[in-house]
Amino acid sequence: MKKIIVFAVVLALLVPAAAFAATEFSLGGFIKLDAMWDSDSSVHKNLFRPPARNNDSNVKHGRLMFTAQGSRFSFTIKGPDLWSAKTSGFLEMDFDAAQEGVNSIAFGGASRSYTPRLRHAMFRFNWPTSELLFGQFWSMFCEWYAESAEDGPLMMTGTPTARLAQVRFTQKFMSDWTVAALIGDPNQATLPATAYYNVPENAINNGRAAESPQVQGKVQYQHDFWGKAAYYGRPIPFTAQVVAGWQRNVLRQQNFALNTLGTNINSVGAVVENALSANANFNSQNQYLNPWMVMGSLFIPVIPTHTANLAGTASILTQWWIGQGVEVFGFSGVASNLYKFNNNLNQKWTYDAYLLKKFGGFVEGQYYFNNQWFVNALYAVSKAYGVSRARYNWIAGINGLNSMEWGMGDNAHTIQQASVTLWYRPIQAFKFGLQYSYAAAHYYQYILPTARPALVPAAPANTVNRSNFGDSHRVEFVGFFYF
């Protein structure tokens, strides 16, 4: 009996050992120090929120921040061959799970104990011209990035940073062409419960009840016509790529029946709010929304090289997109819903939801002085279109509810960003950068300046400083140690 037990224990130990014998692990990643000064304290460290209006004195002051939160590490796993394919896996984490907050220990407490976050977790099968991938990995919209200092470059103006659980198949043919398709998790984009006058039943689930997976497709052409230029330090030939994505969301359509409005015209706003809370009727009809996006990317070697020497090379990278409900494809800091009201105030409100339509893109130019020093300059913009107004003033415009458009959130119709970065990479393991960035946002609505103390008399209405524009400046230093 003892021999049987010993044999079983040895077998249990040998089976995993035999499985791991055909597996190799390698550690990768980098340590990053990020130091930045912003003229607008509301701008996020990753620059994915537009600057506040310039008449908001609460945030229009400088802020200095140091962080190592952008550091990350990864495991690359080389597995055994299966079905005539090479197998591999990839697992990557960073420390960006915690949201920024003044009192958040996770973000900036005394211990600086940033919260780990799973970035990628996938495995794949590779044949000579095909690849099959399973797991959480980059969206196809996230394959070309500008080389700027902040994490997730150009998130403010609409460069997506989406990672989704997916199944993807990629096929290369005729040496220069690549096509790919994926089905994946429909990214969840949910408005807060306070979206409509704090009525909890009005929380709009835009994506939580998606009835389809997110689907994406890609076509890429890559050919060495006249040489290569650097993309993140690696020689790349001329490349053109188009990606398209779609998913189907469900939204609960709603009605509001108002019984009484009262007769006090001066306080009509407060009266209407109470009536909505007490007398709102909700129907059960579902409305279907279809977020979609199309993106084109182009990498052009301008001054090429035919070797690994990057000195004197130059390139242009440009990427442009258009779509609606684009936050489900990984865009940050953009509200994506519009609501169109009809009927009139004395009877009933009904409204349908429309996804906010946007377009945008960026252009980046890069030049290598030598193999250690290089510079890049870029410009990016995103714009919403097809909106008459993005937010409605309840008090002043209470009689204008008939057939109006109203957007959840304080949307900017245009956001622009420009930066210049000087990079120094003495050896492959170290990289340093110094960057200046400028961002500007034009909002749909004008607002009053920050409230003043009660003892200060209110200014006459015709002299109040109103603003729909905000901008910010940033100086940023980064240092990387790659391993």
PyMOL commands that set and color helices and strands:
alter all, ss='L'
color gray80, all
select helices_A, chain A and resi 2-21+105-108+140-142+193-195+200-202+265-279+326-329+398-400+461-463
alter helices_A, ss='H'
color red, helices_A
select strands_A, chain A and resi 24-38+63-67+72-78+86-94+117-126+130-138+163-173+177-184+214-223+229-231+234-236+238-246+249-252+254-257+286-289+292-303+314-324+337-342+348-355+357-368+373-385+405-407+412-424+430-447+467-482
alter strands_A, ss='S'
color yellow, strands_A
deselect
rebuild
show_as cartoon
